[in-house]
């Protein structure tokens, strides 16, 4: 039996890599003879570097940049073995996790550090840059990011505007004459973790402002300022960003990436799954296992587990999703493609207790689930044998049995199954695609990317 384990992170708890390892540890106790493939996933937010690091055969680059309050902070990103490709998470420099709760104020927080990460990648010689948006502490439309790359933003008196979304309302002129010239020759692919537009009811300020520390009055100001920014960009640069899908990602940084840097916006899950060749491994698997910290009514709208479930349903593959909390109706989840959604908690507990014990809970939930699967396979095997005995076939007619029974007709042993689409026998399939060239070939948007 071939089992693909491809979850997203459990936010503020376990990374996607840690989730895959704990689930495998649980499954292998009950199903030691199965072949496991581990594929940590991401949707463009935090965890994207980890998900793609082995795919590009990369190494981690450490650099000091500015945090959302313009203080020095150490951040990291990945560079491919050939030095041409960089994978960056804007949250590493501009993330909400870098601030204490009392410091969260999107009127003054800046995405400047995210621009410094891009500049560092350019300094290292990278020309293909994958930027994951998500988890930001900012709502400045990517203005801070662009300032770090040489773009000047001034008010009506010619003074440079200050950091943060609160100063966008004073913007009068955008000058790109001193922008880093290497940007024009770079291929910038932007993985958006959400599809929200820049402004309005579903815009960056109204939807994500409160979690970034914005009070209701601040939300209105920020939304108005983002609308003003979009009008100035239209007048000065001739680019319309107000209705751009994904433009509201990372506090409007999606729109800024497109307007100032010519970045190509893509749904984060689509980009990451393409780069890690997820579809190939789903075709390979008999069972797909995924999950994330919370599965709710929003899961079906672009989150990683739902994307995996939809892809698996094309090939008729069952999908199990593990989660810390379920806040959705069963019917909704089944329609999204999940065969079953399994909570990891084993008794009533607080969120703090669940987070503290997440590793153990995941492993034990995986073990319980795998034990049920083992029993189901045992009974299916016995049913097939009984039917053969009744028909006097002694196994000669296996090919004519019901396909679902035939698929379950598996004998488990302590020897792993040798069936593997790769020559590499390593259990972590991330390590079987170590080629930056494959990344560049997999997802080439238009513009600068198509000319390289």
BAKOLLO-34830 format. One line per field, with one value per residue (C-alpha): residue number from 1; residue in three letters; x, z, y. Coordinates in pm, whole numbers, plus 50000, padded with zeros to 5 digits. Each point is the difference from the previous one (the first is absolute). Example, Ala and Ser with C-alpha at 12.3 -4.5 7.8 and 13.67 -1.06 7.14 Angstrom:
REM BAKOLLO-34830
pos	c(1|2)
code	c(ALA|SER)
east	c(51230|50137)
up	c(50780|49934)
north	c(49550|50344)
REM end
This chain:
REM BAKOLLO-34830
pos	c(1|2|3|4|5|6|7|8|9|10|11|12|13|14|15|16|17|18|19|20|21|22|23|24|25|26|27|28|29|30|31|32|33|34|35|36|37|38|39|40|41|42|43|44|45|46|47|48|49|50|51|52|53|54|55|56|57|58|59|60|61|62|63|64|65|66|67|68|69|70|71|72|73|74|75|76|77|78|79|80|81|82|83|84|85|86|87|88|89|90|91|92|93|94|95|96|97|98|99|100|101|102|103|104|105|106|107|108|109|110|111|112|113|114|115|116|117|118|119|120|121|122|123|124|125|126|127|128|129|130|131|132|133|134|135|136|137|138|139|140|141|142|143|144|145|146|147|148|149|150|151|152|153|154|155|156|157|158|159|160|161|162|163|164|165|166|167|168|169|170|171|172|173|174|175|176|177|178|179|180|181|182|183|184|185|186|187|188|189|190|191|192|193|194|195|196|197|198|199|200|201|202|203|204|205|206|207|208|209|210|211|212|213|214|215|216|217|218|219|220|221|222|223|224|225|226|227|228|229|230|231|232|233|234|235|236|237|238|239|240|241|242|243|244|245|246|247|248|249|250|251|252|253|254|255|256|257|258|259|260|261|262|263|264|265|266|267|268|269|270|271|272|273|274|275|276|277|278|279|280|281|282|283|284|285|286|287|288|289|290|291|292|293|294|295|296|297|298|299|300|301|302|303|304|305|306|307|308|309|310|311|312|313|314|315|316|317|318|319|320|321|322|323|324|325|326|327|328|329|330|331|332|333|334|335|336|337|338|339|340|341|342|343|344|345|346|347|348|349|350|351|352|353|354|355|356|357|358|359|360|361|362|363|364|365|366|367|368|369|370|371|372|373|374|375|376|377|378|379|380|381|382|383|384|385|386|387|388|389|390|391|392|393|394|395|396|397|398|399|400|401|402|403|404|405|406|407|408|409|410|411|412|413|414|415|416|417|418|419|420|421|422|423|424|425|426|427|428|429|430|431|432|433|434|435|436|437|438|439|440|441|442|443|444|445|446|447|448|449|450|451|452)
code	c(UNK|UNK|UNK|UNK|UNK|UNK|UNK|UNK|UNK|UNK|UNK|UNK|UNK|UNK|UNK|UNK|UNK|UNK|UNK|UNK|UNK|UNK|UNK|UNK|UNK|UNK|UNK|UNK|UNK|UNK|UNK|UNK|UNK|UNK|UNK|UNK|UNK|UNK|UNK|UNK|UNK|UNK|UNK|UNK|UNK|UNK|UNK|UNK|UNK|UNK|UNK|UNK|UNK|UNK|UNK|UNK|UNK|UNK|UNK|UNK|UNK|UNK|UNK|UNK|UNK|UNK|UNK|UNK|UNK|UNK|UNK|UNK|UNK|UNK|UNK|UNK|UNK|UNK|UNK|UNK|UNK|UNK|UNK|UNK|UNK|UNK|UNK|UNK|UNK|UNK|UNK|UNK|UNK|UNK|UNK|UNK|UNK|UNK|UNK|UNK|UNK|UNK|UNK|UNK|UNK|UNK|UNK|UNK|UNK|UNK|UNK|UNK|UNK|UNK|UNK|UNK|UNK|UNK|UNK|UNK|UNK|UNK|UNK|UNK|UNK|UNK|UNK|UNK|UNK|UNK|UNK|UNK|UNK|UNK|UNK|UNK|UNK|UNK|UNK|UNK|UNK|UNK|UNK|UNK|UNK|UNK|UNK|UNK|UNK|UNK|UNK|UNK|UNK|UNK|UNK|UNK|UNK|UNK|UNK|UNK|UNK|UNK|UNK|UNK|UNK|UNK|UNK|UNK|UNK|UNK|UNK|UNK|UNK|UNK|UNK|UNK|UNK|UNK|UNK|UNK|UNK|UNK|UNK|UNK|UNK|UNK|UNK|UNK|UNK|UNK|UNK|UNK|UNK|UNK|UNK|UNK|UNK|UNK|UNK|UNK|UNK|UNK|UNK|UNK|UNK|UNK|UNK|UNK|UNK|UNK|UNK|UNK|UNK|UNK|UNK|UNK|UNK|UNK|UNK|UNK|UNK|UNK|UNK|UNK|UNK|UNK|UNK|UNK|UNK|UNK|UNK|UNK|UNK|UNK|UNK|UNK|UNK|UNK|UNK|UNK|UNK|UNK|UNK|UNK|UNK|UNK|UNK|UNK|UNK|UNK|UNK|UNK|UNK|UNK|UNK|UNK|UNK|UNK|UNK|UNK|UNK|UNK|UNK|UNK|UNK|UNK|UNK|UNK|UNK|UNK|UNK|UNK|UNK|UNK|UNK|UNK|UNK|UNK|UNK|UNK|UNK|UNK|UNK|UNK|UNK|UNK|UNK|UNK|UNK|UNK|UNK|UNK|UNK|UNK|UNK|UNK|UNK|UNK|UNK|UNK|UNK|UNK|UNK|UNK|UNK|UNK|UNK|UNK|UNK|UNK|UNK|UNK|UNK|UNK|UNK|UNK|UNK|UNK|UNK|UNK|UNK|UNK|UNK|UNK|UNK|UNK|UNK|UNK|UNK|UNK|UNK|UNK|UNK|UNK|UNK|UNK|UNK|UNK|UNK|UNK|UNK|UNK|UNK|UNK|UNK|UNK|UNK|UNK|UNK|UNK|UNK|UNK|UNK|UNK|UNK|UNK|UNK|UNK|UNK|UNK|UNK|UNK|UNK|UNK|UNK|UNK|UNK|UNK|UNK|UNK|UNK|UNK|UNK|UNK|UNK|UNK|UNK|UNK|UNK|UNK|UNK|UNK|UNK|UNK|UNK|UNK|UNK|UNK|UNK|UNK|UNK|UNK|UNK|UNK|UNK|UNK|UNK|UNK|UNK|UNK|UNK|UNK|UNK|UNK|UNK|UNK|UNK|UNK|UNK|UNK|UNK|UNK|UNK|UNK|UNK|UNK|UNK|UNK|UNK|UNK|UNK|UNK|UNK|UNK|UNK|UNK|UNK|UNK|UNK|UNK|UNK|UNK|UNK|UNK|UNK|UNK|UNK|UNK|UNK|UNK|UNK|UNK|UNK|UNK|UNK|UNK|UNK|UNK|UNK|UNK|UNK|UNK)
east	c(50000|50134|49916|50070|50015|49973|49862|50031|50128|49805|50027|50181|50064|50178|50162|49879|50318|49931|49640|50108|50251|49752|49731|50244|50118|49639|49908|50311|49920|49687|50106|50375|49999|49859|50217|49988|50077|50028|49920|49962|49774|49932|49764|50246|49999|50246|50135|50057|50379|49993|49770|50221|50348|50073|49827|50255|50283|50043|50184|49887|50132|49996|49980|49926|49704|49738|49700|49652|50101|50330|50214|50286|49897|50164|49804|50064|49907|50106|50232|50020|50315|50063|49963|49730|49683|49898|49697|49893|49728|49907|49895|50365|50058|49653|49807|49748|50191|50288|49788|49863|49624|50026|50227|49752|49898|49965|49989|50376|50128|50198|50084|50348|50174|49830|50158|50338|49965|49936|50299|50219|49891|50089|50339|50062|49939|49649|49780|49707|49832|49701|49839|49752|49749|49815|50024|50096|49963|49954|49732|50217|49928|50361|50124|50264|50119|50036|50182|50267|50055|50043|49647|49921|49657|49943|49718|49880|50292|50261|50070|50037|49705|50052|49974|49671|49651|49912|50214|49859|49728|50264|50155|50020|50285|50180|50353|50155|50303|50233|49841|50252|50057|50041|49626|49930|50195|49863|49717|49791|49729|49771|49820|49685|49848|49666|49811|49866|50002|50178|49704|49632|49798|50233|50312|50324|49901|49647|50072|50349|50039|49856|50240|50287|49894|49768|49702|49679|50096|50345|49847|49801|50309|50212|49737|49966|50378|50037|49734|50193|50321|49830|49886|50350|50147|49745|50079|50378|50079|49695|49940|49663|50028|49673|49829|50310|49933|50249|50082|49887|50240|50250|49835|49993|50356|49859|49882|50332|50200|49800|50005|50353|50200|49796|49947|49772|49733|49891|49792|50257|49881|50004|50356|50139|49822|50131|50356|49997|49825|49711|49776|50258|50020|49623|49975|50263|49825|49728|49912|50053|50039|49990|49897|50037|49944|49634|49759|49701|49759|50288|50207|49819|50093|50366|50163|50257|49803|49704|50229|50155|49657|49875|50310|49975|49632|50094|50176|49752|50248|49865|50108|50028|50046|50127|49928|50006|49648|49705|49762|49810|49711|50082|49812|50217|50318|49892|49906|50352|50139|50088|49927|50025|50114|50158|50046|50322|49876|49925|49802|49856|50284|50080|50171|50313|50004|49945|50290|50230|49932|49958|50289|49873|49639|50084|50207|49735|49717|50199|50054|49631|49895|50256|49884|49644|50132|50198|49688|49795|50265|50011|49625|50008|50273|49803|49689|50190|50144|49656|49854|50284|49944|49627|50066|50279|50238|50279|50102|49990|49726|50145|49996|49622|49931|49844|50267|49957|50047|50295|50166|49955|50143|50340|50218|50203|50346|50291|50168|49914|49835|50249|49754|50136|49991|50349|50325|50080|49873|50009|49670|49991|49896|50103|50356|49920|49949|50321|50027|49963|49949|49687|49868|50062|49842|49698|49849|50109|49762|50004|50228|50356|49958|49933|50323|50242)
up	c(50000|49904|50230|49913|50304|49887|50269|50052|50327|50325|50044|50312|50090|49755|49662|49704|50023|50365|49922|49727|50232|50285|49773|49847|50347|50090|49676|49989|50338|49856|49636|50005|49656|49816|49791|50121|49816|50192|49822|50228|49832|50014|49844|49953|50361|50270|49931|49629|50033|50190|49743|49706|50153|49895|49665|49895|50176|50189|50295|50254|49975|50317|49979|50232|49882|50153|50185|49965|50243|49815|50264|49900|49986|49871|49716|49762|49653|49769|49699|49750|49940|49667|50163|49758|50204|50334|50211|50237|50263|50062|50352|50085|50000|50016|50191|50278|50207|50032|50208|50349|50022|50124|49710|49725|49818|49619|49984|50064|49918|49677|49744|49952|50123|49734|49736|50167|49966|49627|49970|50181|49757|49708|50161|50015|49627|50007|49704|50058|50324|50159|50263|50245|50145|50324|50372|49965|50264|49739|49792|49796|49651|49960|50006|50264|49796|49692|50198|50097|49629|49914|49915|50141|50130|50068|50113|49826|50150|49872|50340|50024|50169|50329|50069|50039|49860|50187|49771|49670|50001|49947|49696|49693|49780|49929|49856|49874|49828|50278|50042|50002|49626|50056|50067|49628|49915|50285|49990|50312|50072|50288|50195|50157|50295|49945|49698|50156|49809|50126|50133|50088|50208|49917|49987|50195|50272|50076|49998|50147|50177|50338|50038|49931|50278|49814|50189|49804|49940|49881|49763|49826|49971|49862|49745|49882|49978|49796|49760|49972|49933|49719|49840|50016|49850|49720|49931|50038|49865|49787|50186|50144|50320|50182|49872|49979|50144|50279|50011|50363|50109|50271|50062|49633|49931|49719|49822|50070|49861|49678|49964|50106|49913|49719|50210|49874|50263|50035|50259|50249|50005|49620|49978|50282|49887|49648|50119|50223|49730|50234|49728|49909|50360|50043|49695|50161|50337|50117|50288|50042|50351|50058|50270|50164|50339|49943|49732|49967|49743|49840|49941|49675|49860|49909|50307|49953|50123|49774|49702|50067|50040|49670|49818|50156|49908|49631|50037|50239|50290|50357|50212|50379|50166|50356|50190|50342|49963|49767|49938|49693|49910|49882|49675|49917|50067|49792|49713|50023|49936|50348|50071|50371|50229|50323|50311|50183|50353|50211|50276|50081|50029|49961|49693|50209|50100|49641|49877|50279|49924|49623|49909|50218|49899|49630|50032|50207|49769|49706|50177|50088|49644|49850|50232|49870|49642|50079|50136|49696|49766|50197|49969|49631|49940|50183|49798|49675|50119|50104|49662|49826|50214|49930|49628|49999|49832|50261|49893|49626|49949|50192|49700|49982|50359|50089|49949|50348|50154|49773|50111|50360|49932|50146|50222|50245|50105|50169|49661|49821|49662|49718|49766|49964|49709|50090|49999|50335|50291|50248|50185|49966|49644|50038|49960|49671|49802|50066|49697|49976|49629|50069|50210|49724|49741|50213|50037|49756|49992|49731|49986|50127|50091|49647|49864|50219)
north	c(50000|50341|50290|50364|50230|50362|50235|50372|50144|50010|50377|50126|49638|49765|50053|49797|49792|49920|49907|49755|49837|49954|49859|49754|49895|49919|49823|49784|49844|49839|49973|49927|49840|50299|50233|50359|50319|50328|50325|50306|50253|50374|50252|50284|50113|49901|49652|50063|50004|49672|49841|50097|49980|49642|50041|50260|49813|50322|50144|50258|50355|50211|50380|50293|50211|50233|49861|50158|50277|50060|49830|49766|49634|49684|49839|49712|49883|49716|50005|49714|49799|50173|50342|50112|49949|50151|49913|50277|50029|50362|49901|49930|50375|50155|49736|50039|49744|50249|50239|49982|50036|50358|50096|49911|50316|49989|50379|50002|49649|49973|49730|50152|49684|49789|50223|49957|49622|50038|50232|49748|49728|50226|50074|49623|49974|49854|50088|49763|50104|49827|50224|49851|50245|49945|50055|50367|50270|50273|50169|50235|49870|49890|50359|49925|49702|50221|50272|49747|49940|50367|50117|50345|50098|50370|50228|50318|50195|49754|49848|49621|49836|49821|49628|49818|50005|50319|50215|49869|50263|50271|49832|50223|49878|49669|50012|49674|50153|49881|49657|49715|49938|49626|49977|50045|49684|49790|49749|50061|49745|50095|49729|50151|49816|50177|50128|50319|50326|50308|50201|49977|49758|49709|50218|49986|50249|49882|49627|49984|50334|49894|49708|50239|50234|50238|50139|50078|50363|49891|49748|50275|50221|49718|49899|50360|50033|49682|50127|50327|49803|49810|50328|50151|49682|50018|50367|49978|49654|49922|49675|49898|49795|50066|49684|49782|49655|49941|50371|50013|49724|50100|50335|50095|49884|49785|50313|50171|49708|50017|50379|50087|49685|49843|49687|49725|49917|49637|49812|49876|49641|49979|50128|49785|49682|50053|50046|49690|49790|49918|49856|49734|49882|49995|49774|49775|49973|49761|50232|50374|50145|50376|50247|50339|50158|50086|49882|50230|50142|50195|49687|49926|50342|49969|49849|49725|49695|50082|50049|49660|49840|50142|49880|49654|49970|50023|49667|49841|50000|50002|50298|50010|50340|50041|50319|50159|50140|49946|50289|49887|49769|49648|50058|50301|49806|49700|50228|50146|49651|49873|49634|50071|50282|49879|50216|49922|50071|49693|50173|50343|50252|50367|50147|50051|49633|49891|50215|49882|49633|50025|49768|49719|50053|49988|49685|49821|50111|49868|49670|49958|50078|49765|49722|50040|49990|49685|49830|50107|49861|49676|49949|50092|49744|49734|50085|49955|49668|49878|50092|49816|49692|50006|50034|49744|50245|49992|50347|49938|50255|50295|50229|49965|50103|50332|50272|50143|49656|49929|50322|49894|49653|50083|49785|50204|49887|50169|50042|50328|49977|50061|50175|50353|50244|50115|49806|50156|49790|50290|50028|50379|50076|50362|49874|49832|50319|50188|50219|50373|49954|49801|50288|50250|49773|49916|50345|50267|50297|50265|50302|49976|49633|49883|50150|49804)
REM end
